[in-house]
Amino acid sequence: MPEESPNLVLKYAIFGFLACLGGAYISQYLGYNNSSLQTYLGAAIAGIVGGGVGGKIRQRKGKTS
């Protein structure tokens, strides 16, 4: 049974957060969004949730990193 450590979930949530904020910044630079706070907040929340879910899935499969 894999160890139930929140480290993997937290690590992927942070990576998702940074990646989505980076994507929102790039899309603003290219002119695809209006650079509102709502856009960046939505991207940050989506990144945290998506990264956390991805980390949990990897943890359930027995991955450790």
N, C-alpha and C positions, 0 to 999 in steps of 0.2 A: 504494500500500500504506500503511495507517495506521501511524503511529508506535507502537511497542510500549513504551509508558510505563506503569508500574504506578500512576501517579497516579490515573487514573480508577477503577481497581479498588479502590484504597485509599480513595478518596473515598466510593464507594458502600458499601464495607464499614463505614466509620465511620457513615454515615447509617443503614444497616441495624441496626448495633449500638445506636445511640441510640434508634431507633424501636422496636425490640423491647423494650428496657429500659423505655421509656415505656409501651408497651402492657402489659407485665407489672405495672408499678406501678398503672396504671389498673384492670386487672382485679383486683388485690389490693384496691384502694380500693372497688371495687364488690362485693367478696366472692366472686369466682369462683375464687381460688386461696388457698392457705394461707400465702403469703409465705415459703416456705422458700428456702434458698440454692439448692437444686436447680432451682427454678422460674426464678430469675433467671439462673443459670448456663446453663440450657438455652436461655432466650430470648436471651442474649448470643451464644452459639455459633451459634444459628440465624440471628440477624441478621447476624453476620459472614460466615457462609457464603453466605447468600442475597444479601446486598449485593455480595459479591465476585463471585459468579456473574453477577449482573445487570450489574455494571460490566464484566466480561469480555465479555459478550454485546454490550453497547453499543460496546465498543472494537472488537470484530470487525466491527461494522456500519460502522465508520469515524467514529463520534462522538468528539468531543474534550472534551465537557463534560457 
